[in-house]
Amino acid sequence: MEVTMDAEFRSALMDAIESFGLEPLAANQVARLVQHYRMMYEWNRRVNLTRIVEPSAAARLHYAESVLAGRYAGEARTILDVGSGAGFPGIPLAVTRPESQITALEPNQKKATFLKEVKDALFLENLRIVTAPLETLDWSGYDLLVSRALDNAELMYTSILAALSPGQSLMLLCGPQLLVTLKDRIPGLVHAGSAPPQERAVSGHSDAIILETHNVPVSKSRLIALFSRS
């Protein structure tokens, strides 16, 4: 049964990566993500990590979307995954961006324990697990904060955006409604469209927050939103 599940997820993952227009993953990266999926599936029987465990849905909505987020992380060397939960996008980012140091922030003790077991099982030396609420963490030194949009977290995201330092960014994997809410709360927001990071149009907007949006492929309701302090 385990072999069948692994094979089904592996196939779904490779298909999802291709459908997203991403470069194929290396064999060792696929193996690590398959192992993470298996651990998530088993743990989810006793700890509520995620509602999405079916192989094709998990491959697309959890893994491929997280790998896609890494495409827009640019040259970020230090990345904080806020509310990592089952490890998204932090685990796929740690697997596919070995040059970056990833911190998975998860205040729930049981979920954090799961993440620590994943870190050890996958030998992810560039991953650190922190069990604490965001309010108690000094995140000023991170190049990028990233989060799969958490329920009722608009106030937290608004606070993060207000405190971004020049050169820092917040990336949200979210739906369009959250953007509508945040736009109403952020004065002076400049929308830069969906230009790639190297072509950001920030000149003339001193200390502004620049927003880029990128549609998630094969989805009508998922976006990657990148907020950057100029």
Secondary structure, 3 states (H helix, E strand, C coil): CHHHHHHHHHHHHHHHHHHCCCCCCCHHHHHHHHHHHHHHHHHCCCCCCCCCCCHHHHHHHHHHHHHHHHHCCCCCCEEEEECCCCCCCHHHHHHHCCCCEEEEECCCHHHHHHHHHHHHHHCCCCEEEECCCHHHCCCCCCCEEEEECCCCCHHHHHHHHHHCCCCCEEEEEECHHHHHHHHHHCCCEEECCCCCHHHCCCCCCCCCEEEEEEECCCCCCCEEEEEEEC
